[in-house]
């Protein structure tokens, strides 16, 4: 489907860490997590951050650098174990983001946080961590698209937060409008699109769905 990255959440760990790590070696889509770590060392279990470069579009020769990090909600009950018996824990996403975003911001024109948090937790993240432009949520919230003012000093622009619910019934589009003058911040415009009967099924994807349904 052309995904640039996917965030690993606590529910994904039910598949087994070894299986997920094996997928990372085979799949073209990186699995990210900034705050799922090995308890004994604090080292990340998956790739922590990613910077992808895209054409800016509109006939421009400019390139847009998109920094991506993945954050899972705090879960004291998480009890995942690696194949070699190491415990995997979730560390505080806000603290983690503060330590990661500052450096990632230097390499990025747009910074995206993929979060498996409820909406209030995502709002809290947006308020407390300067430098994030867009939070894409995948847990605990229905459709929502809003802006949250940052509490950081220095007049940081608001953070766009987008959730699209579950079951693949909707898709969100966020357009990045580049500034036309120096020192002007980028603008983000989001739309949530319902995938009703007016949007035809993709034959190749439906074939894949049917094959997997039969395999199950």
Buried (B, 14 or more C-beta within 10 A) or exposed (E): EEEBBBBBBBEBBEEBBEEBBEBBEEEEEBBBBBBBBBEEEEEBBBBBBBEBEEEBEEEEEEEBEBBBBBBBBBBEEBEBBBEEEBEBBBBEBBEBBBEBBEEBBEEBBBBBBBBBBBBEBBBBBBBBBBBBBBBBBBBBBEBBBBEBEBEEEEEBBBBBBBBBBEEEEBEBEBEBEBEEEEEEEBEBEBEBEEBEEEEEEEEEEEEEEEEEEEEE
